């Protein structure tokens, strides 16, 4: 994460903790810095803050969560590094 992006995330967290709405925070950040921080990303961060998650490091995860258990994948990969996706899916139903 670049230092500029980290600054914007911290700025939005600060505004959120002060009780500012997303609209008010956007009005403060966009005139000064332009459209460097997209509306969708701001909305995603505010929704994340509202749910109680204040972690600023892992903010780039959009979309649905993975339905695969990563520990199972690692175990199979360690036991057979040449295992193909097709063979793995035949043997393991998720």
N, C-alpha and C positions, 0 to 999 in steps of 0.2 A: 504494500500500500504506500503510495506516495505521501510525502509530508503535507502536500496541499489537500489531498483527499482526507487525510487524517484530521486536518484542521476543520474542514467542513463538517465532518461527522461529529467532532467535539462541539462545534458551534451549534449544530442541531440538537445534540443532547443537552447542552446548556439551555437553549431556548425551551426545550421540552420540560426540563426540570423547573424552569421559571414559570411554567404554566402557559406559555405562548402556544397558540395554535400553529398548525403547519402553514397556514396562509400568512400569518403574521411573521413567522420565521423566514418564509420565502421572500416576503416583501423587504426584509432586512438584508438578506444575502444576495439576491439577484441583481439589484441595482449596483451594488459595489463590485461584484465579481463576475457578473454576466451569467450566462447559462452553462457554467462549467459543471454544475451539479444538477442533473436532470430531475424533473418533477417526479418521475416514477421511483427513483432511488430515494428521494426525500420522503415520499409516501411510505415506501417500504420500511425505512428507518423509524418513522413515527409509529407505524403499526407495531414494529418490533418493540419499541419503547413502551407502548401502551400495554403490551402483553407481559411486561416486566423483564424483558431481556435487554440489558444495557451493554452487552458485549459489542464493541466497535470493531473487533478484529475480523469476524466472519460475517461480513455484510453483503457479500456478493452472491449469496445463494438464492436464486430465484427459481420458481417452478415447484413442482411437487417433490416431496421427499422420496428418497430411494427406498424401494421395497426389498432390497437385498441386504442381508446381514454381512457386513464387511469381514467379520471374524471368520465366517464360514469360507468366504472367498480366499482369505489369506491362508487358512489351513490347507485348502485344496491346492493352492498355488505352491505352497512350500512342499507338499507331498509330491506334486507332479507339475513341474514348471512348464511342461509342454502340453498341458491340458487345454483343449480348445473350448470356446464358449459353447459350441454345439454339444460336445460330450458332457460338459459340466451341467448344462440344462437338462439333458436326458436323465442324468443320475440324480439331480436335485430339483425337486419341484418346490417353487416358492408360492 
